[in-house]
Amino acid sequence: MNITKELFLAAYNKFPPNKFVQFMFKYFSKGIKPEDKWLNKLVTIILISLFFGGFIGAAAKLGKTFILIITLIFSLLLVILVLSIFISVLMNNYRIKKVRKELGNISIEDYNDFVTKFML
């Protein structure tokens, strides 16, 4: 099947990513622009601080309540972050599958080639 740029872009734009997927990929993917790294760095600093806060609290025997609170906050934030990234990847993969189907069930390799050829 001969897929032109116009045909590919029409199928691609028919199934745009939702705001949640855009947000997660903008701030938590490999290809983050330098001006968008602030949120990624902030989340990393918060998680590292909570981890070391719990570690130091346990080492210094600061009390079970303090350690419990720090550990619960750390665990909750980490689970929310991981689940959010996982869900956004699943949602984006489903969107890509719909675009590929619209283009005649092309392979993922062909899809990636077209993205590289027509979008970058």
VEXTI-755284 format. One record per residue: residue number from 1; residue in three letters; x, y, z of N, C-alpha, C in turn. Coordinates in steps of 0.02 Angstrom, whole numbers, plus 50000, padded with zeros to 5 digits. Atoms other than C-alpha are relative to their C-alpha. Layout:
REM VEXTI-755284
pos;code;n.x;n.y;n.z;ca.x;ca.y;ca.z;c.x;c.y;c.z
NUM;ALA;X;Y;Z;X;Y;Z;X;Y;Z
...
***
This chain:
REM VEXTI-755284
pos;code;n.x;n.y;n.z;ca.x;ca.y;ca.z;c.x;c.y;c.z
1;MET;50042;49941;50000;50000;50000;50000;50044;50062;50000
2;ASN;49962;49938;50006;50067;50169;49949;49967;50053;50044
3;ILE;50028;49952;49952;50040;50290;50093;50036;50067;49990
4;THR;49972;49933;50010;50064;50474;50056;50002;50036;50067
5;LYS;49997;49959;49940;50103;50607;50183;49931;50024;50021
6;GLU;50067;49975;49985;49927;50676;50170;49957;49946;50030
7;LEU;50039;50056;49974;49848;50505;50198;50022;49982;50071
8;PHE;49974;50017;49933;49961;50469;50347;49978;50053;50050
9;LEU;50019;49946;49953;49929;50640;50427;49925;50001;50013
10;ALA;50073;50002;49989;49741;50623;50400;49982;49945;50050
11;ALA;50013;50054;49953;49741;50455;50490;50028;50016;50069
12;TYR;49968;49983;49936;49860;50517;50625;49959;50052;50037
13;ASN;50039;49946;49968;49756;50674;50658;49929;49979;50016
14;LYS;50067;50025;49985;49595;50573;50660;49997;49973;50073
15;PHE;49995;50027;49932;49653;50495;50825;50054;50036;50040
16;PRO;49948;49963;49963;49747;50630;50921;50006;49974;50071
17;PRO;49991;50020;49930;49821;50592;51091;49960;50046;50046
18;ASN;50038;49958;49954;49716;50652;51237;50048;50041;50044
19;LYS;49959;49954;49959;49777;50784;51360;50043;49963;50051
20;PHE;49962;50038;49951;49832;50655;51489;50062;49969;49968
21;VAL;49943;50030;50035;49943;50564;51364;50050;50053;49980
22;GLN;49955;49946;50018;50014;50728;51301;50039;50024;50060
23;PHE;49967;49976;49939;50053;50784;51479;50053;49950;50022
24;MET;49953;50051;49975;50136;50620;51530;50061;49994;49953
25;PHE;49945;50006;50046;50241;50609;51372;50042;50064;49997
26;LYS;49963;49936;50000;50288;50794;51381;50048;50004;50058
27;TYR;49959;49990;49940;50356;50785;51558;50036;49938;50025
28;PHE;49971;50060;49971;50402;50603;51589;50025;49949;49948
29;SER;49974;50047;50050;50469;50528;51427;50075;50011;49991
30;LYS;49928;49994;50012;50646;50507;51363;50018;50065;49966
31;GLY;49984;49941;50041;50639;50652;51241;49973;50065;50028
32;ILE;50026;49939;49968;50600;50792;51363;50041;50060;49977
33;LYS;49965;49938;50018;50641;50967;51303;50028;50031;50063
34;PRO;49969;49971;49940;50757;51062;51420;49953;50046;50040
35;GLU;50045;49955;49963;50621;51189;51463;49944;49963;50036
36;ASP;50053;50039;49968;50502;51048;51514;50026;49952;50054
37;LYS;49971;50047;49951;50621;50957;51632;49985;50019;50073
38;TRP;50010;49976;49932;50568;51057;51784;49954;49954;50040
39;LEU;50047;50042;49963;50421;50945;51832;50031;49932;50014
40;ASN;49966;50064;49991;50521;50786;51805;50051;50005;50057
41;LYS;49950;49990;49947;50661;50855;51914;49967;50009;50068
42;LEU;50035;49988;49937;50538;50913;52048;49974;49935;50029
43;VAL;50026;50065;49977;50455;50741;52059;50058;49956;50023
44;THR;49941;50040;49980;50627;50658;52065;50027;50023;50067
45;ILE;49974;49972;49937;50686;50774;52204;49955;49982;50059
46;ILE;50048;50017;49947;50527;50743;52305;50006;49926;50019
47;LEU;49995;50072;49985;50541;50554;52288;50066;49982;50034
48;ILE;49935;50014;49969;50726;50551;52330;50002;50026;50072
49;SER;50002;49971;49933;50697;50665;52480;49959;49956;50047
50;LEU;50041;50044;49958;50558;50554;52545;50035;49934;50015
51;PHE;49965;50063;49990;50662;50398;52519;50055;50008;50053
52;PHE;49946;49989;49951;50812;50468;52612;49973;50023;50068
53;GLY;50031;49981;49936;50698;50545;52744;49979;49938;50039
54;GLY;50019;50063;49967;50629;50372;52782;50061;49960;50020
55;PHE;49939;50037;49985;50801;50294;52774;50036;50029;50061
56;ILE;49966;49967;49944;50879;50422;52891;49958;49995;50063
57;GLY;50045;50007;49942;50726;50415;53004;50006;49931;50031
58;ALA;49992;50068;49974;50746;50227;53020;50068;49991;50032
59;ALA;49932;50007;49974;50934;50238;53046;50008;50038;50066
60;ALA;49994;49959;49940;50916;50375;53177;49946;49982;50052
61;LYS;50054;50022;49955;50766;50287;53259;49957;50059;50023
62;LEU;50040;49940;49986;50657;50442;53246;49929;49986;50022
63;GLY;50068;50016;49980;50497;50351;53286;49963;49966;49944
64;LYS;50036;50039;50050;50383;50230;53199;49948;50042;49963
65;THR;50051;49959;50033;50249;50360;53162;50031;50042;49945
66;PHE;49965;49960;50050;50371;50474;53071;50019;49958;49940
67;ILE;49978;50044;50054;50442;50330;52969;49939;49974;49961
68;LEU;50060;50024;50033;50268;50264;52932;49970;50053;49953
69;ILE;50028;49946;50041;50206;50433;52867;50043;50012;49938
70;ILE;49954;49988;50056;50360;50461;52759;49996;49942;49950
71;THR;50003;50059;50043;50352;50283;52691;49934;49997;49961
72;LEU;50065;50001;50034;50166;50295;52651;49996;50053;49946
73;ILE;50000;49946;50050;50186;50461;52561;50043;49981;49941
74;PHE;49954;50022;50053;50335;50395;52463;49968;49945;49957
75;SER;50031;50056;50037;50244;50234;52417;49942;50023;49958
76;LEU;50059;49976;50037;50085;50323;52367;50020;50041;49939
77;LEU;49977;49960;50057;50175;50450;52257;50032;49957;49946
78;LEU;49967;50043;50048;50280;50315;52176;49950;49957;49961
79;VAL;50052;50041;50033;50129;50204;52139;49960;50043;49952
80;ILE;50038;49955;50044;50032;50352;52067;50041;50017;49938
81;LEU;49957;49983;50057;50179;50401;51956;50007;49941;49952
82;VAL;49990;50059;50042;50211;50225;51893;49936;49980;49964
83;LEU;50064;50016;50032;50027;50189;51861;49981;50051;49947
84;SER;50015;49948;50049;50005;50355;51772;50040;49991;49936
85;ILE;49957;50012;50058;50152;50321;51657;49977;49938;49963
86;PHE;50022;50062;50031;50093;50143;51625;49934;50009;49962
87;ILE;50065;49989;50032;49915;50198;51586;50008;50044;49938
88;SER;49991;49956;50059;49974;50337;51469;50033;49962;49942
89;VAL;49969;50040;50053;50084;50213;51374;49947;49954;49969
90;LEU;50053;50043;50027;49937;50092;51356;49952;50039;49957
91;MET;50046;49958;50039;49823;50232;51297;50031;50021;49934
92;ASN;49967;49980;50062;49951;50291;51170;50008;49941;49953
93;ASN;49994;50060;50042;49981;50114;51107;49934;49983;49967
94;TYR;50067;50012;50028;49793;50093;51083;49986;50050;49944
95;ARG;50009;49949;50051;49788;50257;50987;50041;49984;49937
96;ILE;49957;50018;50056;49933;50202;50877;49971;49940;49963
97;LYS;50031;50059;50031;49845;50036;50845;49941;50022;49956
98;LYS;50056;49975;50040;49691;50132;50784;50026;50035;49937
99;VAL;49971;49967;50058;49799;50239;50668;50026;49948;49950
100;ARG;49974;50053;50043;49886;50084;50600;49944;49963;49964
101;LYS;50057;50033;50031;49717;50001;50569;49969;50044;49947
102;GLU;50027;49952;50049;49655;50157;50480;50042;50001;49936
103;LEU;49954;50001;50058;49807;50145;50365;50005;49932;49968
104;GLY;50000;50065;50032;49769;49965;50319;50039;49947;50038
105;ASN;49964;50048;49957;49843;49868;50465;50074;49996;49985
106;ILE;49928;49999;50012;50021;49923;50433;50036;49976;50063
107;SER;49961;50024;49943;50157;49853;50545;50024;50058;50042
108;ILE;49974;49947;49956;50229;49949;50691;50064;50029;49972
109;GLU;49939;49975;50031;50393;49963;50597;49983;50049;49945
110;ASP;50022;49953;50053;50304;50042;50448;49974;50064;50031
111;TYR;50027;49941;49966;50212;50159;50566;50057;50045;50024
112;ASN;49943;49961;49976;50376;50212;50647;50038;50033;49943
113;ASP;49966;49971;50058;50454;50238;50476;49962;50061;49974
114;PHE;50040;49944;50024;50309;50349;50423;50003;50060;50048
115;VAL;49994;49945;49952;50319;50450;50584;50066;50036;49990
116;THR;49934;49970;50011;50505;50477;50556;50001;50038;49934
117;LYS;49998;49970;50067;50479;50518;50372;49955;50062;49995
118;PHE;50048;49947;50011;50326;50630;50385;49992;50049;50059
119;MET;50013;49958;49941;50327;50703;50562;50062;50034;50027
120;LEU;49939;49971;49970;50508;50738;50607;50038;50042;49950
***
